[in-house]
Structure formats: C-alpha cells, structure tokens
Amino acid sequence: MKMKPGEFIALSACTMMLTALGIDIMLPVLGALRKHFGLEPASTAAAQVIGFFFMGQVAQIIFGVLSDRFGRLPILRIGFPLYIIGGLAAAFAPSLQLMCAARFFAGMGASAVFMTTIAGVRDRFVGDEMARIMSLIFTIFLFTPVVAPFLGMAILNISSWKMVFLTPPIFAVIIFLWSLRLEESLLPGQRVALNWKSIRKSIRTVISNPVFLRYAGVSTLLFMALSAYVSSSEHIVGEIYGKPELFAWIFGSMGLVMALFTLLNSRLSSRYGARRTIKWLVVLYTIIAGILLLLTSALGDPPTMPVFFIAITLLMALNLAIEPNSSALGLEPLGEMAGMASSVYGTAFFFIGASLGSVISYLMVKEVFPLVLSYFIIGLIAVILVFSDRRPFSKEI
C-alpha cells in the first residue's frame, strides 16, 4: 500500500463520516422540518428522513457483489455521486415524501462508500489487527456526532435548514477528490465471476458461516439500539424532557464519550484480543441496561435526566466499542469474499437494525420505557451470542 497507514486511516474515517454526517447534522433541524411541512410539534414523521437514509443501506448487497467482481474503487466512485445527488435532491424536495425518497438514494450512496471502506480494511488487515485499525477509524469517525449537531445549529442560526441539508454533499465532494489517491485493494486474480451461480455460492457461503452469523447478529442488535436512540434523540430531549436547548450539548458530549471508548477498545483488543474484549464489553452493556431498567421501573417513566442520559451515554459508548470487534470477528473467516461478506453484514445491521430501531422509536411518544426495555433484551441476546462462540482463543477464525 503506497498510501501511508495514517493517511489511509484518516481517509477511511472520513469516508465513513459521510454516513454519520448524513444523520447527525440533520437532528437539530427536525423541528424546522416539522414547521416547514406543517406537521404537529409532537409529530415523529420528520424523523423519517433519518430512517429512510438508514434503509438505503439495503443496496449494500448489490454493491458487495459488484465490488467482488470489479474491485473496490469503481463501487466507491459510484457511491459518491449517489450520495451527492441524493443530498442535493433532498434539500430542494417540495414534499416530505420526495425528501424521504431522495434520502433513501443518498443512503444507497453512503452504503457503497461504507461497504467498500470496510472491505478495503479487511483486504489489508485481519484479526486483532483489523479490530485495532477499525477502532482507530471509529475513534476519528465518532467525532462527527460531537461536532455535527453544533454545526447544524450554527448553520440554522445564520441560514436555513436547506443549507444544513447541503453541507453533507459539499463535504462528500472534498472526500471524493481525496479518495482519488486511494489504490485498489482487490487484485484482479482475487476477483470472482459475475454470474448467478457464483453469487448464490458466495451468499450461501457467507450466510452459512456460524462465526459470521453470530457476530453479524450482535452488530445488528446493537445497531438497532443505536438507530432507535439517534432517530428519537431530538424528541426525547425536546419533547419528553422538555429541554430542546440542551440537545446539541447532550448529543455532542455523548459522541465524545463514544470516541474515547472506541480508542480504549483499540488498546484492549490489541492487548487481550477481540474475542476476550467483546465478552467483557457485552456483559458490562447488559449490566448497565439492567440497572437502567430497574431505575426506570422504580423512579418512574421517564427517569430523571441525569440518570437516563448517563446510562444511555455509557450504553452508546459500549455499543460503538463492541462494533469493531464484532465486525472483525465476523468478517475474518471470509477474507476471500470480503466484498460480499461486508455487504451482507452491512445490509443486516443497517437495514434490519434501522427498521427494527424505527419501531422502537415510534413507540416512544411520552415515555422512554420501550427504549430502556429493548436495550436490556438486546444485551441479553448479545451475551448469549458472544458466549456461544466456544472456539479456543488461539484460533481466531
């Protein structure tokens, strides 16, 4: 790889930032969208612009097949225009329905960029080293939730919500130009034929691998928890707790803690290995979720703001610390078809996770109990999945 590791990590983080920026910068303007489209103040319909962006990730399965055949770079360079054009169309959409459709296409573009980034990392690194690199990438990537809400509010104060919508595609143009320095990571001799027989074989190989299924399940469950909170965070802070002025500060502080936890995970996974680390993390996640559930039941719904947001911050931070380990462990045994594996993996945790997360978000009108209960259940299932991996620790595939 001619590009130095530091630049590769920074570029990979920035390409993945496009997904986070396409979500987090929008959160402060949902109230302006409700007003623009004549919705009720308590309506959750405006949050559909987040949900449809997430659901656009279903295209990863298509992009994965194509990237295993034609390489990572062509798919990466398809994703950028989709993201940019979808973002521009959403900014000028005359109705919420058309805006959601445009956001879906922008999500498709983000899925191509996200999937090829993960596949490119898997092409270059394996096992605990991949977990370490992914943690470093996620640490940089997670500064987006720290900055994006404040950026969205700042732009809204001097301009309009349309300018907020235009910011991600402008950023994408810059990253697209930078990505032209990136080299292809999938050599011609490693590519697979593009025919239904080979596609079916690749999909069958991926979804029949128990290691992949186990850790893809963990990531899907945790992304369901993440998307449920992100989609409803503005509603929780502004409507349920009645403190809309605190939203950016809460969301930004949470993003900072998440970034610190992913950095900590890079050290833990390097020292103890991804499998040992993920076991500790999911147990801690479940304990905190259980405590929050007990406090919510005992103190009333919703619990006090400090109790709720301290617990949620820790849970979200653990969520993003677990993900690099889970992705590394799930993709490791499928290196020869990293594009297909990454696409199935990404489709599962983005599309399925976001769809189920939207159901949880929909249930939170005046209380947070649906979110709290789901976090505890998710933690229990994740513990079962992780501890069912009984392979010797010396064997990481």
Disulfide bonds with the S-S distance in Angstrom:
none
